[in-house]
Amino acid sequence: MKNIRIHAVEGSNLVSASGCEKLVKIFQTEKESHHVFVIAALRDASLELGTLLTYAETHDERLWSELERSFVLWTELIESLLTPLAGEKVLERIKQGFSDMEDLLRAIWLVEDISVGSQLYIDKVLGSWVADLCCHYLVSKGITADLLEYPSAMKLSEVKPQALFVYGKLPQAEKSDPREGVSEYGAAQLGAQLGASGVSFWNSLSLLRNADISEVPSSLVIPSLSYSEATELSFFGAPIIHPQALLPAMNANIDVQLKWWGDVKAKGSVISIDGANGSSNKVKGFSTIRDVALINVEGAGMSGVIGIAGRLFSAMRKASISVILISQASSEYSICFAVPESQKDLACQTAKEAFAHELQDRLIHSIEAEGECAILAAVGEQMTGQAGVAGKFFSSLGKAGVNVIAIAQGSSETNISAVIKAKDSKKALRALHARFFLSKQALSVGLFGPGSIGGTLLDQIASETQRLKEQFGLDIHIRGIANSKSMVLHQDGIDIANWREYLATEAVPLDNEKFAKHIGATYFPHSLIVDCTTSRALAQEYVTWLEQGIHVITPNKKAGTEPYPYYQSLFESCLRTGRRFLYETTVGAGLPVICTLKDLVQTGDRIHRIEGIVSGTLAWLFSQYDGSVPFSTLVREAREMGFTEPDPRDDLSGMDVGRKSVILARELGYEVEVDDIPIQSLVPEHLQELPLEQFLDKLEDLDGPIQKLYAQATANNEKLRYVGIVDKDGNCSASLESFPLSHAFAQATGTDNVICFTTDRYLEQPLVIKGPGAGRAVTAGGVFSDILRLAAYLGARI
C-alpha cells in the first residue's frame, strides 16, 4: 500500500474559510503524506449555477442579473480566501468560465432545451473552480497541491504533490442514488487504482453510531465494522453508508473510513474486511425500518405442499412488490413477510388472488395484513455462533414491554430482525441500546426537589459526571426531575448542564406514579430516586419504590421518623429486594455521622451515649448569643440570612433535633417514636399557634426566658447549647443544656454540628465528629457521597 489517502468530499464543504481550514487540519491529523480529494459536484445554493440553465430554457429575464450576481459571489469568495496574487490566477479561470458559460446560456435560450451535456459541463466547470481555489489555499499554507480531471487521475500510477484535487464527471455505482455519496464510488475506484492505504468518505450529517442519535441520545460512535456489517446497517437505514460505493475498496482490500466534516479530528468508523475492534460487544449496532406492513398467510393446507412459497413470492415479484423480510414457521402452517406500508393493500390483494383456490377450499384459512409496523435489527458478525445474544435481544424487548410480532435470522447470524409495532420502535431501540452498550454501572436517576439542596446536587453531578464515567465506569443518567407541581422526563438523560432551562420549558404536570415507573425502566441496569424534599407524602412512597426495584437516597428525615412499623418495613424491603436505602445526610448534613455509627455497631462496639448539636440553626443562634444582643434580634437576623425555615418556630420547637435523635436511636435498634420523647420547645406556649406575622411581632417574648438561662450558665462558667441525647437504654431527648467551656459543645462556632459518641472503645475520650451541619453545598455533597456509596455497592470501581 502506498502512503496515499483518498478523500470523497462534497464541493459545498470546501467553498468557505472553515472548509479550507479543515483541509489543513486533515494534513495535520492524518498519518499519510499524500492526499487526493475527489470533489463531488457543487450543490451550494448560493454558488451553484444550475438555475441559470432553467432561466435560459424558459426565457426568464432574471438570467442575466443572476449571472452577474453569481460572478460577484465567486469573486468575493476568492478575494476573501486567497492573497491578491494567488486570487488573480483563480479569477482568470473563473472569468473565462463565465464567458464560456454565457455562450452556452445563449445557445440554450435559442433552442429552448437543456442537454445532459450542459449540466455536466456546468458541474465540471464549478468543480475546477473549487479545486483551483483549494490548491492555491493549500499552497499558501506551504503544502504542494495540484488539480486534475478524474479520467486523467485514473491513469496515474503515483501522486507527486502533497495534495491533489480531482474534479469532473465521476463514475457512479449501478443503481446508486445520484443525490447520495456522488464522489464516494469514484474515490474508492481511484483508491484501488493507486493502491492507497485508505479511503475516507466525508459526509455532512454525522458520525456512524450504533443507534440513531435522534432517538437514542446516548448512542456511541461505532469505531470499526466489517463490509458485511456496513451493508446490513445501510439496508436498515444508516444514512451515511452507501454499500455500492464500498465495492471497489472492498475488492482491493482497502479500509474505508466514514468521517464527519463537522469534526475532522474525530476518528470516525473504519470499515474493513474483518471489522475487528477488540470490543467484547458482539453487536455493532441497531437500526430500524419504519412504515412497514406485515402480511400473514396461514392455513393447515400449506404444510408439506411443495411450491407454496415459490407461488407466493413469484406473485409479489410480478406485482413489483418489495419483500423486505420473510419468516416461516417450521410446521409450514404460516408464512409472513414484510412489505412497505404503501404496498400493504396491493400485497394482500395479490396474495389472495394467487391463492384464490386454496382460500375457497379452506386449505388457506386467512391472508391478512397488519400495518403500522417497524423492523428492528441487531447487526454484528461476532454474533455468529455466540450463545445468548438472541436471548439477550428478546429478553430486553420483553422487559421493555415490546411485543415481537415476527422474527427473522439468516444462517450467517450477522443479523437478528424483529417486526414490532411502529409506536414501540423508539422504546425498543433504547431498551436494546441500554442493555448491550450501557455500562453495567449505568444509573437511571430521578430527583424530587430541585431547590436549594437538590439544585446544588444536580450542579455537582454535572461538574463530575464525565470524570466519574472515565475513571470509574459510573454512568449517571438524570432521567427525571420533579418539583411539587411539575416534572420533566427524558428517555436517556437530561442534559445536566442545562437542567434548569429544560425544567422551565419542558415540564408537564407531576404524576408520581408515572415518574417512578419511568425512572425504574427495566432496561437500565440500576435505578435510583433521590428525594431532596421535606415531604412526608413522598417519604411514605419509599417502600413502594424499593419494591419496584428502585434504590432510594434522601436527606429527608420523615421516613426515618415515621411510625416504627413503616420504618421497619423499609429495611425489610431492602433485605427482600436487594435495594439500598441511604440517608446519611438526615443527621449532620455532609458529616459522616450515620456511617460512623453503623461502623461502630457492626464491628461490635457498645454505645453508651450519643450527644449532639445537630441543628445548624440552633447551633448558630447559641454560638452568637452572648446577652449583649436580644435573642429575638438574632432570630430575625438568622431568618434574613436563610439560616431558619420561613417560620422560625420549625427550628425553635426543637422538633428537628428530636427527629435526628430518634434516627440515631433507631440505628441502635431501639423502637423509639418521636411522640414519646421529651422535646423542649423554645417557643412560649402562647406563641405556638399564632399566625406567622403575629408570632414575628411578638418575638421579644422569647428574650426573657433565654436571658435567664444564659445568666445561670454564665454564672457556672458554662455555655448554652441545644442538644439531642440518646442514652444506653435508647432514651432520647432534645433540650437546651449548659456545658463547661472545656466541652466540645461549648467550643462549637457558627453552624457547626458536633456529635459525641461514648462507647466501650471511646469511653475515656468520646469520639467527636465536628463540622458544618447546614448549608446546601455540604448537604448536597453528602447526598452525592451516598450516590457514590451506592455505585460502589453496585460494582463501580470507586
HELIX and SHEET records of a PDB file:
HELIX    1   1 GLY A   11  ASN A   13  5                                   3    
HELIX    2   2 ALA A   17  THR A   29  1                                  13    
HELIX    3   3 GLY A   50  GLU A   57  1                                   8    
HELIX    4   4 ARG A   62  LEU A   81  1                                  20    
HELIX    5   5 PRO A   84  VAL A  111  1                                  28    
HELIX    6   6 VAL A  116  SER A  140  1                                  25    
HELIX    7   7 TYR A  150  ALA A  153  1                                   4    
HELIX    8   8 GLU A  184  LEU A  194  1                                  11    
HELIX    9   9 TYR A  227  PHE A  235  1                                   9    
HELIX   10  10 PRO A  243  ASN A  251  1                                   9    
HELIX   11  11 ALA A  300  MET A  302  5                                   3    
HELIX   12  12 ILE A  308  LYS A  318  1                                  11    
HELIX   13  13 GLU A  341  GLN A  343  5                                   3    
HELIX   14  14 LYS A  344  ALA A  354  1                                  11    
HELIX   15  15 ALA A  356  GLN A  360  1                                   5    
HELIX   16  16 GLU A  381  MET A  383  5                                   3    
HELIX   17  17 VAL A  389  LYS A  399  1                                  11    
HELIX   18  18 ALA A  422  ASP A  424  5                                   3    
HELIX   19  19 SER A  425  PHE A  437  1                                  13    
HELIX   20  20 SER A  452  PHE A  472  1                                  21    
HELIX   21  21 ILE A  496  ASN A  498  5                                   3    
HELIX   22  22 TRP A  499  GLU A  506  1                                   8    
HELIX   23  23 ASN A  512  ILE A  519  1                                   8    
HELIX   24  24 ARG A  536  ALA A  539  1                                   4    
HELIX   25  25 TYR A  542  GLU A  547  1                                   6    
HELIX   26  26 ALA A  559  THR A  561  5                                   3    
HELIX   27  27 TYR A  564  THR A  577  1                                  14    
HELIX   28  28 GLU A  584  THR A  586  5                                   3    
HELIX   29  29 VAL A  593  GLN A  602  1                                  10    
HELIX   30  30 GLY A  616  GLN A  624  1                                   9    
HELIX   31  31 PHE A  631  GLU A  640  1                                  10    
HELIX   32  32 ARG A  649  LEU A  652  1                                   4    
HELIX   33  33 MET A  655  GLU A  667  1                                  13    
HELIX   34  34 VAL A  674  ASP A  676  5                                   3    
HELIX   35  35 GLU A  685  LEU A  687  5                                   3    
HELIX   36  36 LEU A  692  ASP A  697  1                                   6    
HELIX   37  37 LEU A  699  LEU A  702  5                                   4    
HELIX   38  38 ASP A  703  ALA A  715  1                                  13    
HELIX   39  39 ARG A  776  LEU A  794  1                                  19    
SHEET    1   A 8 ALA A 145  GLU A 149  0                                        
SHEET    2   A 8 ALA A 163  TYR A 167  1                                        
SHEET    3   A 8 HIS A  34  ALA A  40  1                                        
SHEET    4   A 8 LYS A   2  GLU A  10  1                                        
SHEET    5   A 8 ALA A 196  ASN A 203  1                                        
SHEET    6   A 8 VAL A 256  TRP A 260  1                                        
SHEET    7   A 8 SER A 269  SER A 272 -1                                        
SHEET    8   A 8 SER A 224  SER A 226  1                                        
SHEET    1   B 6 LEU A 325  GLN A 328  0                                        
SHEET    2   B 6 SER A 334  PRO A 340 -1                                        
SHEET    3   B 6 GLY A 285  GLU A 298 -1                                        
SHEET    4   B 6 SER A 366  VAL A 379 -1                                        
SHEET    5   B 6 ASN A 415  LYS A 421 -1                                        
SHEET    6   B 6 ALA A 406  GLN A 409 -1                                        
SHEET    1   C 7 VAL A 508  PRO A 509  0                                        
SHEET    2   C 7 SER A 486  LEU A 489 -1                                        
SHEET    3   C 7 ASP A 475  ALA A 482 -1                                        
SHEET    4   C 7 ALA A 442  PHE A 448  1                                        
SHEET    5   C 7 HIS A 526  ASP A 531  1                                        
SHEET    6   C 7 HIS A 551  ILE A 553  1                                        
SHEET    7   C 7 PHE A 581  LEU A 582  1                                        
SHEET    1   D 5 CYS A 732  PRO A 740  0                                        
SHEET    2   D 5 GLU A 718  ASP A 727 -1                                        
SHEET    3   D 5 ILE A 607  ILE A 613 -1                                        
SHEET    4   D 5 ASP A 752  THR A 759 -1                                        
SHEET    5   D 5 LEU A 767  PRO A 772 -1                                        
END                                                                             
